Amino acid sequence: MIIHLGNIILRNWQEKDVKSLAKNANNKKIHDNLRDSFPYPYTEMAAKQWIGMVKNENPTTNFAIEYKGSAVGGIGLIKQEDIFRKSAEIGYWLGEKYWNKGIATKSLKAMIEYSFNTFDIIRLYAHVFESNIASIRVMTKCGFREEARLRDAVIKNNTIQDCLIYFLLKSDF
Ligand SMILES: CC(C)(COP(=O)(O)OP(=O)(O)OC[C@H]1O[C@@H](n2cnc3c(N)ncnc32)[C@H](O)[C@@H]1OP(=O)(O)O)[C@@H](O)C(=O)NCCC(=O)NCCS
């Protein structure tokens, strides 16, 4: 699956992305805002494992964000199951060198459209730390709204903290 957005392309992860993925993802500032399953340090071995896991997805749920020819970030969807099967969780990250150029906002807008058009879902949501102003801004620009504060729900870097849920319904989009 390939989504063209001018100078940004959303596409499947490929073997050739190993070095660029490890280079851009290996950043404590990125790790600090994501789950611990997103490794730090982010080695080329971790990059190989990730790409091996997701490169053949069909339909694609995990996209590389390609900017000027290199995979510099990722955006993905986790479809929920059982009674939550009409929902999907969305997540994204971008190499620090590329922050504040509108890349995540453009990517998320495209991902929203792709998700509601491709999967039988009616709700997208994301978990975010309240300190993550940039991500909250990205979601707000894409129409997401704050829904809940999960108190003391998270332990990150040995610190307990709240986590916010932002959501977007298909009917709002
Ligand atoms: C969150 C992230 C993907 C944003 O990517 P990005 O491409 O820089 O986002 P955009 O440029 O589209 O939008 C960022 C917005 O936040 C604003 N912003 C960034 N830092 C800010 C700050 N400290 N205070 C206020 N606003 C801030 C920018 O000005 C911009 O808003 P604007 O367009 O109204 O000016 C990137 O910062 C990142 O990868 N962070 C680490 C991983 C992460 O947090 N992932 C999301 C987990 S929920």
PDBQT file of the ligand as one rigid body, heavy atoms in Angstrom, charges set to zero:
ROOT
HETATM    1  C1  LIG A 201       4.700  13.864  18.153  1.00  0.00    +0.000 C 
HETATM    2  C2  LIG A 201       5.508  13.973  16.857  1.00  0.00    +0.000 C 
HETATM    3  C3  LIG A 201       5.235  12.765  15.978  1.00  0.00    +0.000 C 
HETATM    4  C4  LIG A 201       5.077  15.271  16.136  1.00  0.00    +0.000 C 
HETATM    5  O1  LIG A 201       5.625  15.282  14.828  1.00  0.00    +0.000 OA
HETATM    6  P1  LIG A 201       5.745  16.615  13.953  1.00  0.00    +0.000 P 
HETATM    7  O2  LIG A 201       5.878  16.228  12.526  1.00  0.00    +0.000 OA
HETATM    8  O3  LIG A 201       6.791  17.473  14.537  1.00  0.00    +0.000 OA
HETATM    9  O4  LIG A 201       4.317  17.280  14.186  1.00  0.00    +0.000 OA
HETATM   10  P2  LIG A 201       3.706  18.506  13.343  1.00  0.00    +0.000 P 
HETATM   11  O5  LIG A 201       4.825  19.341  12.817  1.00  0.00    +0.000 OA
HETATM   12  O6  LIG A 201       2.730  17.974  12.377  1.00  0.00    +0.000 OA
HETATM   13  O7  LIG A 201       2.893  19.288  14.467  1.00  0.00    +0.000 OA
HETATM   14  C5  LIG A 201       3.508  19.632  15.705  1.00  0.00    +0.000 C 
HETATM   15  C6  LIG A 201       2.723  20.737  16.365  1.00  0.00    +0.000 C 
HETATM   16  O8  LIG A 201       3.091  20.811  17.748  1.00  0.00    +0.000 OA
HETATM   17  C7  LIG A 201       3.569  22.104  18.035  1.00  0.00    +0.000 C 
HETATM   18  N1  LIG A 201       4.580  21.969  19.088  1.00  0.00    +0.000 N 
HETATM   19  C8  LIG A 201       5.673  21.198  19.087  1.00  0.00    +0.000 A 
HETATM   20  N2  LIG A 201       6.335  21.318  20.235  1.00  0.00    +0.000 NA
HETATM   21  C9  LIG A 201       5.632  22.199  20.978  1.00  0.00    +0.000 A 
HETATM   22  C10 LIG A 201       5.795  22.743  22.284  1.00  0.00    +0.000 A 
HETATM   23  N3  LIG A 201       6.823  22.393  23.053  1.00  0.00    +0.000 N 
HETATM   24  N4  LIG A 201       4.858  23.615  22.727  1.00  0.00    +0.000 NA
HETATM   25  C11 LIG A 201       3.810  23.959  21.971  1.00  0.00    +0.000 A 
HETATM   26  N5  LIG A 201       3.594  23.475  20.728  1.00  0.00    +0.000 NA
HETATM   27  C12 LIG A 201       4.508  22.616  20.255  1.00  0.00    +0.000 A 
HETATM   28  C13 LIG A 201       4.109  22.616  16.722  1.00  0.00    +0.000 C 
HETATM   29  O9  LIG A 201       4.226  24.017  16.716  1.00  0.00    +0.000 OA
HETATM   30  C14 LIG A 201       3.029  22.092  15.771  1.00  0.00    +0.000 C 
HETATM   31  O10 LIG A 201       1.823  22.831  15.890  1.00  0.00    +0.000 OA
HETATM   32  P3  LIG A 201       1.418  24.006  14.861  1.00  0.00    +0.000 P 
HETATM   33  O11 LIG A 201       1.342  23.371  13.508  1.00  0.00    +0.000 OA
HETATM   34  O12 LIG A 201       0.122  24.480  15.364  1.00  0.00    +0.000 OA
HETATM   35  O13 LIG A 201       2.507  25.028  14.924  1.00  0.00    +0.000 OA
HETATM   36  C15 LIG A 201       7.038  14.054  17.166  1.00  0.00    +0.000 C 
HETATM   37  O14 LIG A 201       7.256  15.126  18.045  1.00  0.00    +0.000 OA
HETATM   38  C16 LIG A 201       7.561  12.784  17.808  1.00  0.00    +0.000 C 
HETATM   39  O15 LIG A 201       7.917  11.843  17.119  1.00  0.00    +0.000 OA
HETATM   40  N6  LIG A 201       7.613  12.743  19.166  1.00  0.00    +0.000 N 
HETATM   41  C17 LIG A 201       8.095  11.565  19.870  1.00  0.00    +0.000 C 
HETATM   42  C18 LIG A 201       7.175  10.354  19.710  1.00  0.00    +0.000 C 
HETATM   43  C19 LIG A 201       5.732  10.673  20.112  1.00  0.00    +0.000 C 
HETATM   44  O16 LIG A 201       5.491  11.488  20.980  1.00  0.00    +0.000 OA
HETATM   45  N7  LIG A 201       4.770  10.001  19.478  1.00  0.00    +0.000 N 
HETATM   46  C20 LIG A 201       3.368  10.184  19.779  1.00  0.00    +0.000 C 
HETATM   47  C21 LIG A 201       2.990   9.397  20.993  1.00  0.00    +0.000 C 
HETATM   48  S1  LIG A 201       1.303   9.727  21.493  1.00  0.00    +0.000 SA
ENDROOT
TORSDOF 0
